[in-house]
């Protein structure tokens, strides 16, 4: 039997999308962001010292991989607080069909620092399928579409990565139409992509598992992969609001580009090498087989059938 040659995850790239268009004739959105995420255990995040401790691992991995790590922008900064709420039907119909509906707001000195933001996304391991779902809302106001490739560790072992493709749209809450915003029928008018779920007139969404998430987010600095490719890095703790029950941590960094061809091979390979190496030297921190959203959905048992 011929032995299959395994691809090196540090040198492979995602395939190009097949040409296509949405119902109004607009071309399919293409990936313009790469967001790398390491889901972390919460053991060390009992104070801000845990963030600083993880930052030292980031610096070590960056040094070993020839990646620049400039911490000057984060020097002396304090953790930011954000509140995150997920909305879904009682039977998790959105999440079971790879949709996520989230509201998020940032706080400063105990008060909202900006208007709450609505994020609607379709997240799936199949890039083409994610691209073909038109997430654009039926709104008269402004909104912003983002199509991301999200890199996560493999589900069952360290030293590699898997990709989820997240097709997002976001807008301030004031842009959302009035009326009964919790009614699925109304949501399907705002987000036409949800019409495929065939909501009944009485179907509604509510707070997932009655849980409001408090996110404690610490900026760490800027990673430089060379060839003009840089990424801001941060580490976060998610905990329940009120009880302050720790749920999960996350290290993340994001690269933005106009076209995939703009990302030089050397920078891409250095980015992947760093992501793999950080898993290895920080293996005790890693929470395999999870996403932050998935953990919130699984808080009360009866796990949904997600596409993650």
Order of alpha helices (4+ residues) and beta strands (2+ residues): beta-alpha-beta-beta-alpha-beta-beta-beta-alpha-beta-beta-alpha-beta-beta-beta-alpha-alpha
